[in-house]
Amino acid sequence: MSGISLGLQSPYGYNGDDLTSPAQAARAGALVDQQWEDEPDLPLELRIHGVSGSTGPVILEHPHVLQVGGTRPTAFYRRWSPDGVGRPSVPWPLEAYVWGGLTARALASASWLLLLPFMLYNVAYYMLPAGPAKGRGRRLLSAHALARIVVRLLALASTVQFVGSLVTLFHSTIAWQNGVERLGTSWWWLRWYTDASTATRMSLATLAVAAVIGALWYAGSSTASHYEAFSTGRGSYAPGVQVDGENRRDRLPSGRLTLRDRGFWRGAAAAARLRNTHIAAAFATISLALAGCTSALGPWQKAQIAVSGTILLAAVVLAGFVADRDTVGGNDDVARFATAFKALAWVSALVLLAGVVASPWVIEGAPDDPRHAAPHGLLGAITVLTTVQFGLLAALAALVAWLLLRAGEEQPHGWKPFLRGYASPVTALLGVLLGGVLTAALNVSVARIFGEPNGFSLHKVDADWDSSIMLPDSMFAYSAGAVFNLITILILLGLLYLRYRRLIKRFTTGRAGSAPLDGGPDAVTDWYPADERDAPRAAVTKVAKHWAVAALTDDVAAVLGTLTLSWALLFWVFEGLALHTTQTFSGVAGIVPTIGVFIGGLLAASGVWVLRVQIRSPNARKTVGIIWDIGTFWPRAVHPLAPPSYAEQAVPELVDRIWVLTGSRRSGPHTTPVPGEMSGAIEVIPRHVLLTGYSQGTVISAAVIAQLPEDVLGRVSLLTLAAPLRRLYGRAFPAYFGHPAAVALRDLLSGPEPDHSRSDPPEPSEVEPAPPSVRAPEPPKPRWRNVVRRSDYIGGWVFGLPRPQQQVPGTQQVDVISLDPPSLEPEHGTTLAPTHNHSAFWQDPVVILYARELGKR
């Protein structure tokens, strides 16, 4: 097979940010990988980093790197040396994929934090238990389809909740209740506004809210054009490629791998449909608030309410029952109902614009009674919305319970889903609570500037109505519940510390009254050679502490679930006390506004702190990035205004790169020769690709493997380091990374598929017994190794925790152990080797050992 191009999207491409080009470096013999041009049997290792981003020199372990591919802000790097090829860290060609630019932009990430509740609904969608998805009609009647509908409706309700908070802030607090005539205060910087007529104030407030929604609309559309609609223009993700004709094993003997669906990372059409639906609902909500802001409704207002209500109802129907992501195929241009969704959004915008233009003729003056000073029905509507949200959550929990009951399958050890399978409704509940507390903090804090925040039921007995700013009671309940939930946090921290102490003792002595914690011996000394069993107790205790911290990671889901349920319980306690025992609750009601201001200030300070540390501290970027990169890995399935999914670009880009590196598809002919350039100077020989993923990179690697056709899979091996495939993704997202998916992934990397066209094997009595000298054929060895450390607090084993003495190269096992530290004997008699936990995998000699083994397959 002839050589293939190495350059940036073309044989002679170059990047202006580099001081040289791949073509010039190749002609000068400065590319490190050129020294193996005469050894086509050597593999090419393609490395993918984890969360918080990384750089080419770090991944390639080389001071000089050169970009040879990628689409901004991603990049493929190779090693080069201006003084010659130099001495490489590994004796085979090496390439790095850097995708951190998709998520590590500090300013963008900090601004997206405001939309964190929206992201949680997308995560909740993918946390649903596995269910059938065959045929549109059957999907509508299944419990799994109903659960997806409920999650989409919850996501739509969160948009309405967000818009309702903005309407409360601009329409009620600032435009209506802050009139000079009622409060008797005049802020010099708002005097022009407060002195204006009610109609003028309401119109400007409406435009302000619409501007925010318009900005979200623009952000969603622009990010979709960079992520969901991403295409490299070549390879399996090129426009017009007939993916249905590829040689693919979509039906695997051990279970279906959902990530193998060809439309999984082609979400532009689904995101566009949902985005138009949510925008239509948002504009309709603003129109309803504007039209219903007075007690007396004229003909124009009644017509506007009728039309806006119809649009809102249509948005609910379309979002719930039509905008299912599974109904959109791989070709975005043939998405059904695309025109109807787009028309609904623009009609809602035109209706809102008509309401703003007509507002001077239909809006009356503000009422005298401050208890009715908010737009008519707005506060009550927010209470109804809160009730609807919790009702949908109850329905989702019931559907998940039914799915779990029907499944009835006992999960293998270590694969039991988080929160007994109820992670989806709990995550959605957290989205509702976070959305509530963010909107409450914003509204209560601003209301405190202009007066004294109070609710209809939740207020002090001696409230001063002349200076009160009326807010929905639910906002005070969200604020109070969040603060009083600190008690639960302190209790859980105490319990975690006690468990940490017990784990240290367990790992130090090995004595425990129950089965081994992770399927292997608990004592630290049992994992090291016999001559190290008498290691100093201080060294053993130090390692045991690292193991204990790593083991506590498995309790994080239970802690978060407990905090979320406790928060929800406290919310309804405060709501119930506010409605039924106002007199008894008056003492607490008096401090709720102060709590809201405290939360608002805390959230604002936290946002500034997050922005600051993300820019300055790599460790802080990694801590925040772990949570952030998990949430933004998933496509926007139910909430299109959430932060975008970086995997929508990373996975297709890597798939196409592997097509090129294995020689399955050429990147393009040499049509633009450079004067003086020798022919083939920047070409490389197609090689077997060793895909090496670290941390979050292992999840991306699994998604890439699932998207490769069979003829390309035979030229790819997989090495995963610090992999959260089972420990986090397998337990949180069982429908996509559960045990059947892991087995299916292993089968994809285990050689050719068995011939399923043959008839059933004959009965045992009809089979001739094999002679004793004939050995039974061994099952195919998987081209996959997963390096595990017990000190790793994120990664872990996939199929079983291996013992060190079981590390025999060439076996069928996937999981292999890397002892951390490699020895319990202190160096020079005093210093124990450092424990690396979740870091420094590229330099680990065990990793090099198994990379060499996989390269020979």
N, C-alpha and C positions, 0 to 999 in steps of 0.2 A: 504494500500500500504506500502511496506517495506521501510525502511530508505534508503537514498541515500548519497553518499560520499560528503564530504566537502573539501577534500584535493586537493593538487596541481596536477591536471591531473590524480591522482590515489588515492586510499583510504588512503594511508600512505605517501603521498608526503610531502615534506618540502622544504623550501627555505634556501639556505646556508647563505643568507644575514641577516636572522633573528636569534635571539638568542635562539629561541625555534621552535618547529614544531606544526602544528595543532593537530597532534595525542597526543603529550605530554601535550599540553594545555588542550585538551579535557579530557584526563585521570585525570588531576589534578583538573578539574572543574573550570578552569580559563577563559573559554570562556564566555563572558557576555551573549550571546544568549542562553546558556544552561539552564538558569532559566525558560525558556518558553517551555521546551521540552514536558511538560504535557498539553500544550495549543495549539493543532494543528490548531485551528480556527484563531489564530492570523496571520496576513499577515507578509511577509518579505519585507522590503523596500530596494530596490536596487537603490542607488543614483549614479548619473553621473554628474561630474563637468563640468564647462564651459571652455572658452578659457584661455590660458596662464598656464594651468596645475593647479594642486592642490595636496594635500597630504591626506593620509588616516586619520590621526588625525583631520584635519580640516573638512573633509566631515562627518566623524562619530562623531565629537564633543567628542572625547575621547582621552586621552593622550597616550594610548597604543593600537596599532593595530598589527594585524598579517596577513600576506599574505596567502590566502587560495586558490588562483587560479590565472589564467592569464598566458600570454606568453610574455616574455620580448619584449619591455619595458613597457607593461601594467601589471596591477595587480588588483586582487580583494582582499579587506581587510575586516576583521571583528574585532570587539572590543575584547580585552582580558585584564585581570588584574591579575598580579602575586599574589595579596593579596585576591583574590576572585572575584566574578562577579562585584562588585562595583555597583554604581548607574548610570544607563544609562540616556541619554538625552531624549529618547523616549521609551515608554513601549512596544516595540515589537522588534523582530529581525531586525537587520540592517546590510547592506553590502554596500560597496563602490567600484565603478569601477574607476580606475585611468588610463586615457589614455593619459595624458599630455606628457608622455615620447615619444610619437610618433611625436610630433611637437616641444617640448620645449627644445630640445638639441641645445644650443645656437650656437655652432660652425657650426653644420650642417645647421641650419636655416639661418645663415648669408651667408653661401656659396650658398644656394639655392636662395638668393635674386638676384643673377646675372641672374637667369633664370625666373625672375618674368614675363617678357613679354610672355614667353611660357605658363605660368599658365593662363594668361588672355584669351588666345584662348580657353582653356578648359572651363573657366567660361562663355565665350560668347556662347559656344555651348549649355550649359544648360539654358541660358537666352532666347533662341529662343521661340517664342509663341508655344502653344500646337498645334499639328497636328496629323493626322492619321498615324498609323504605322501598317498596315495590309497587308501582302503579299509583297514579294520582288518586283514583277513587278510593283505593284501599287505605292510602295514607290518611285521608280525611276522616276515616272511621276508626283509626287506631288510637290507642291511648298515647303513644309516642307523638303522633301528629297533634293531638289535642294539647299535649304538654308544650310543644313548640309554638302552638298558637297562643297559649297563655303567656309564654315568655315574650313573644312579640308584642302582645297587648301591654304587658308590664313595661316594656321598653317605650312604647308609645305614650303610656301614662307618665313615664318619667320626663318625657319632653314636655307634656302638658304641665307637669309639676314645675319644671324649670321656667316655663313661660308664665305660669301663674305667680311665681315668686317675683318675676320682673314686673308683671302687671301690678302686683301689690306694692312694689317699691315705687315705681314711677307714677302709676295712675292714682293709687290710693294715698300713699304716704306723702309724696312730693307734690303731685299735681292737685289733689283734692283737699286733703286734710291740712296741708301747710299753707292754706290761704291766710293772708294777713288779717282779713276780717274776722276770722275765727280764733286764731291763736294769739293775735296781737303782737307777734314778733316779726321783725324784718331783718333778715340777713342781708348785709350790703351786697354780697356777691349773688344773691338770688332775688333782690328787690324787683328787678325788671320782670322776673317770672311770677313772683307771688302777687304782684300788683296787676298782672294781666287777668283777663276774663277766664272764667272756668273753662269755656270751650277752647280758648287758646292753650291753656295749660294742658288740657287733656289731649289735644291734637299733638302738641310737641312731645308729650309723654308717650303717645302711641308711636310716633316716629322713632323715638329713642329705643323702645322695645323692638320695633320692626328692624331697626338697624342692627341690633344684636343678633336677631335671628338671621338676617341677611348675611352677616359675617360668618355665622356658622354654616349657612348654606354654601357660601363661597369656599370656606375652608374644607368642607366635605367634598365638594366637587373637585377642587384643585388637588387635594391629597389622593382622591380616587384616580385621577389621571396619571399620578405618579406611582401608585401602588397597585390597586385592583386592575387597572388597564395596562400594566407594565408588559412589555414585550421586547425581547432583544432583537427581534427581526430575523432570527435564524434558529435552527434547531427545532426541537419538538414544540416550542412555544411560539414559533413564527406564525404570523397571520396566514390563514389559509391552509395550514398543515392539517392533513386528514388524520387526526389522532385515532379515529375509530379503526383504521386499517393497520395499526401497529401490532406487532407480535407481543401481546401482553397476557400475563396470567392474572386475570381479574378474579377468577374463582380458585381459591387456594384450598387445599384439603383440610387445613387446620383452622379455617375461619376467614372471614372477609376482612380485608384491610381497607378501612374506609378512606384513609389518606391516599389510596391508590386511584380514587375517582379522578377522572381527567378534568372535571370542572371544579375541583376543590379550590384551586388557586386562581380561578378565573371569575372573580366576583364583581366585575364592573357592572354588569346588568342588574344583579341582585341589589347591590349597594345603591344604584341609581333609583331603582324602584322604591326602595325603602326611604331613601333621602327625600324624594318628592312627597311621599306620604307623610313623613314627619314634618316637613316644612308646611304642607297644607294644614295639618292639625295645629301647628303653632300659629300660623296666621289666622286661622278660624277662631282660635282661643282669644287672640287679641281683639278680633272683630266683635266677638260676643261680649267681652269686657267693655269695649267702647260703646256698643249699642245699648247695653244694659246698665249704664252708669247712673241713670236717673230713675226716680220712682215712677214717673209718668212716661209711658212708652207711646210714641206717635207711630203713624203708618210707616215712615221710613225706618225707624228703629225695629219695628216688628218684622219688616221685610228683611232687614239686615240680619236679625237674629235667626230668622227662618233659613235664609241661605247659608249662613255660617254654620248653623246647626246641622244642616244637610251635608255640608262639606266635612264637618268633623265626624259625622256618622259614616260617610263614605270612606274617610281615612281609616276609621276603626275596622271597617269591613275589609278593605284592601290590605291593610297591614296584618290583620289576623288571619285571613283566609286565602289571600291571593299572593302576597309577597313572600312566599316560602322560598328560601334559598335553594332548596332541593329541586324546585321546578324550573330552574334556569339552566340551560345547557352550556356547553363550552363556548358557543359562538354568541358573543354579546349582542350582535346586530339582529338576532332573531328572537330577542326576549319578548315574551308575550305581554300585552297590555302596556308596553312602554309609553305609548302616546297618551293613554288614559292617565297614567300616573303623573306624567309631566304636565298635562293639561290641568289636573286637579290642583297642583301647586300654584300654577300661574293664575288660575281663576280665584283661588283664595287670596292671592296677593292683590288682585284687582278689586275684589270685594272690600278688602281692608283699605285700600287707597280711596275708594269711593266713600267709605265711612269717614275717613279723615277729612276729605273735602267737604262733606255735608255736615260735619260736627258743629260748626258755628250756628247752624240753623236748628239743630235738634237737641243740643245739650242745655239743660237748665242750670240755674245757679245752685250752689252748694246748700244743702239743708242746714238748719241751725243746730239741730241736735247732733252732738259729736258721735253718739252711738250709732248714728245712721249716716255718718259722713263718708264712709267708704263707698265705692261704686256699688250700686244696688246688686245684691246677690253674690258678689265676688267672694267674700269671706265664707259664706255658706257653701259656695261651689267648691272651694278648696277643701273644706271639711268632707264634702261628698267624695271628692277625688281621693282623699286619704283613705276613706272607707273602701272605695273601689280597689285601690292598690292592695290593701291587706286582704280583701276578698279574693283577688286574683292569686295572691300568695298562698292562701289556704287551698284554692283549687289546684295550684301547681303541686303543693305538698301531697294532696290526695292522689293526683295522677302519678307522681313518682312512687308513692307507696304501692299503687296498683301495679306499676311496671316491675318493681322489685319483687312483689309477691308472685307475679306470673313468671318471672325469671327463675327464681328458686334454685339458682346454681351456687354451689359452694365454691368460693374463690380459692385458688391456691394460697399457700402461706405467703404473707407479705403483699398480696394483691387485693386485699379487701378495700373497697372504696372508702374514701374519707366520709366521716359522719354517717356511716352505715348506708351510704348511697344517697343521702339527702343533701349533698353539697350544692346541688343546683338551686333548690328553694332557699337555702340559707344564704347563698351568695346573692340571689335576687333580693332577699330581705335586707342584706347589707347595703345593696344599691339604693333601696328605698330609704333606709335610715340615713345614709350618707348624703343623699340628695336632700332629704328633709333638714338635716342639721346645717348643711351649707346654705340653703335658702333661708333658714331661720337666722343664722348668724348674720347674713347680709341684711335682712330686713330689720331685725331687732337693733343692730348696731346703727343703721341709718336713722331709724325711728328715734333712737335715744338722742341723736343730735338735735332733732327738731322738737322733741317733747318727751313725754313719759309713755313708753310702750305699754299697752294693756290689751287684753282680750275680752271677748264678750262674757265668757264664764270664768276664765282664768284671770282674775284681777284682784287687787287689794280691795278690802271692804270700803276703805276711805279714799278711793281713787279720785283724783282731781280730773274730772271729765273735761274741764276747759283747756287743759294742757295735755290731754291724752292723745296718743296716736293708736288707733285701733288696728290690731293685727289678728290673724286667725289663731285660735287657741292651739292648733296643732303645732305651730311654730314654737310656742313656749314649751310644749310637751317634748318636742325633739331636743330643745336646748337643755331642759332640766334632766331628761333621761340620759343624755350624753355625759353630763357632769357627774350625776350620781352613779353612773356606771363605772366611775373610777374606783368605787369600793370593790366591785367585782374584779377589776384589774389587779388591785392589791392582793386580793385573796388568791387569785390564780398565780400571781408571781410567787407568793409564799409556797403554794403547792408545787410549782415547778422547781423551786429551790430544794424542797424536800426530796423530790424525785431525783434531782441532780446528785444529791448526796448519796442516795441509795444506789444510783448507777455507778458512782465512783467505787463504792464498796463492792458492788457486784463484779466490776471489771478488775478490781484489785485482787480479791480473794477467789472469785469464781464460784462462790457458794450462793445459791439462790433456791428458793422454794418452788420455782416454776420451770417450765421448759426454757431452753436457751433463747435468748432474746431475738437473735437474727438467724436461727437455724444452725449456728455453729457454737463452739465453746465460748463462754463469756470471759474467762480469765485472759488477761493480756499475755501472760507467760506461755499459755498453751499455743500461741500463734508463732512463737519463735523457736529456734533450735533448742535441743535439750541442754546444750552447754550454757544456755543463757537463762535457764530456769531460776538460777540463784542470783539474778540481777539485783542491783540495789533497789530497795523499796521506794526510794525517792524517784528513781527513774520509772518504775512501774506505775507509781501514783500519778506522775506527770502525764504519761500516756493515757492512763485511765481517765483523767480529767478531759482530755481531748475527745476520747471515745464517748464520754458522758454527754458532752455538749453536742456531738454529732447525733447521738440517739435522741436527744430532746427535740430534734427537728420533726420527728414523727408525731409529736404531740401538738404541733403548731395548729393543725387543722381543728383539733378538738378545742383548743384555746380560743381560736377565732370564732368557732361555732358557738361556744358558750357565751362569749362576749356579745355576739350578735343577738342571740336569743334573750340574754339578760337585758340588753338595750331595748329590744322590742317590748319586753314585759314591763320595763319601767315606763316606756312611752305610754302604754295603755293604762298603767296605774295612775299616771299624772292626768291623762285624759279623763279617766273615770272619776278621780277626785275633783277635778275641775267642774264636772257636770253635775255631780250629786252632793258633794260636801264642800261647797265653796267657802263657807264660814270656817270650817276646820282647816281648809287649805290656804287660808288667807296669808298665813305667815310665810309659807313657802312661795306663794304667788308674788309676794313683795320682792323676793330676791331673784325671781326668774329673769326679769329684764337685765339685771346685772350679770347673770350667768350668760345670757345671750351676747352681751357686749364682750365679756371675757372670751367666749368662744370665737367671736368674730376677730378680736385682736390676736388670739392664738393662731387662728387659721392664716391670717395675713402675715404674721411673723414667721409661721412655718413655711409659707410659700417663699418668702424672701430668703430664709435659711436654706431651703432646698436648692434654690437657684444659686446661692453663693457657694455651697459646698459642692454642688455638681460641677461647677466651673473649676474649683481649686483642689478638690480632693478626689483622687482616683478610688480610694477605698469607699468613700461615701457614694460615688457613682455606682460602684459594684453593689452596695447594699440596697440602694433605691432601685437599681437596674434589675435585680433579681425579681422583684415584684412586678416592675413595669414591663420587662421583657416577656414575662409569662403572659400577662394580660394582652399585650399587643402582638403576640405571636399569632393569635387567632383572627381570622377574617371577620369583618363587621357583618355578622349574620342577622342580628335583630335590631341593632342601633347604629344607623349610618353616620351619626354625628359624633361618635366616639373617636378616640385616637386611632389612626390608621394602623394596619397590620404590616409590619416590616417583612413578614414571610411572603407576602404577596409579590414582592420583588426578589427576595433572596432565594426562594425555592426555584422559581423559573430560571433565574440567572444561573444558578448552580447546575440545574438539569441541563441547560444548553451548553454550559462549559464542559460538562462531562461528555456530552455528545462530541464535542470538538476534540477533547484530549484523548478520547479512546479511538478517534478516527471514524466514528459512526456517521458524522456529517461534517463536511468541510466548511470552513468559515467564509470561503469566497476565493475566487481565482485572483492571480496576480495581474490585475488589469491596469495598475498605475505604477509602473516601475520608477524607481528613483535613479537619477543619473549617477553612474558610478557604483551602484549597488550590485554586488554579485548575486547571481540567481540562487534562491533558497537560503540566503544568509540568516534569516530569522525563522526558519522552519524547524520543527521538531518531529521526531518519530512518534506515531501513536503508540501509547503504552497502556498497560493495565493500571488502573487508577486505585490507589488506596485512599479512601475517604476517611479522614481523621477528624472527629468532632470532639470538642471539649465543652463540658457543661451544657449551656443552652445550644451550643453548636451540635451536640449529639441529637437534640430534638430536630433541628434543621436537617441534619444528615439523614435521620429516619424518614422524614418527609420527602427528601430528595430520592432516596432509594425506592420509596414507594411509587414515585412518579416515573421511574426509568422503565423502558420496555425491555422485554426479555433478552433481546440480542445485545443490549448494552449492559444489562445486569451481569452477564457472564464475564465482563471485563472489569468488574468493580468489586472491591473488598471494603469492609467497614471496620474501623477501630474507634471505639468510643471511650472517652476518658471523663471521669467524674459525671457520669450520666444520670440525670434525674428521670430516666425513661419509666422506671417502675415506681420509684419512691415518691415522685411528685406527679408526673403526668399520667402514669398508669392508674393511680388511685384517684386522681382528681377528674380525669377524662377517660373513663373506662370504655366508652364507645369508640375512641380513636387510638388510645395507647394501652388498652387493657391487655390481659394475658393472651387472648386469642390474636390480637394484633401483633404482639411481640413474637409469638410462635410463627405467624404468617410472615413477618419480616425476616425471621431466621430461615424460613423455607425459601424465601426469595433469594437468599444468599447461600443456598446449599446445593447448587447445581441445577440440572434440568428438572423440569416438572415430571412427576410420574405420569405414565400413559393412562389417562382415565377413560380412553375409548375402548379398552379391553373389557371383556365381560368379567363377571365375578369369578374369583379363583375357584378351582374345584374343591370339593370336600376333602378334608384331611385323609380320608380312607383311600382316595383315588390318587394320592400323590406318592410317587416313588421316593422312599427315603434316600437321602444323600449318603454316599460312601463316607466312612469315618475320615478319610484323608482329604476330603473336599471341605474347605472352609466356607462358611456362609458369607455372602457379600456384605461388606460393611456399609452402613448408611452413609450418605454423602456428608463430608465434613463442612460445616458452615464457614464461610469466609467472613467471620465476625468475631472479634474479641472485645470484651468489655473489661477494662482495668478498674478494679475496686479497691478503695481504702476504707478501713473501718473508722478512720478519723475524719472522713469526709462528711460534712454536715448537709450536703445537698445531693451528691451523687450516691449511687449504690448499685447493688447487684440487680440483675434482670431475671435470671432463671434459678439462681441459688447461690448462696454465699459459699465460695470455694475455700478449701483448706490449702495452705501453702504447699504441702507435700503432694497435692494433686495437680500442680502446675507442670503438666507434661506437654510440650509443644506437639502439635499435630493431632490432638484429641478433638472430640466433638463438642467439648464444653465451650461455652461462650464467655462466662465470667472467669476472670483470673485475678489473683490477689497481688497487690503491691503493698508490702509492709511499710508502715509510716510511723515512726522512723524505721530504717532498715535493720537496726540493731538496738538492743536494750543495754548494751555495754557502753558506758560513757567513754568518750574519746579522751585520751591522756588522763584517764582516771577520774575526771571531774565533770566534763561537759557531755551531755547527751546530745546526739544528733538532732537537728531541728525537725519538728513535726510540721508538715506542709499542709495538712488538712485538705482544702479544696483547690490549692494552687500548685504551681511549679510541676505540672504534668509533662510538659514538653521535654524537660531535662531528665525525667525519671528513666534510669537504665532499663527498668522493666518494660516501659512503653517502647523503647527502642527494640527490645528483644522480640516483642510480639508484632511490632511493625515489620521487622525483618522476616518473621515467620509468614505473615499474611502476604508479603510481597513475593514469596516463592510459590504461591498457589495459582 
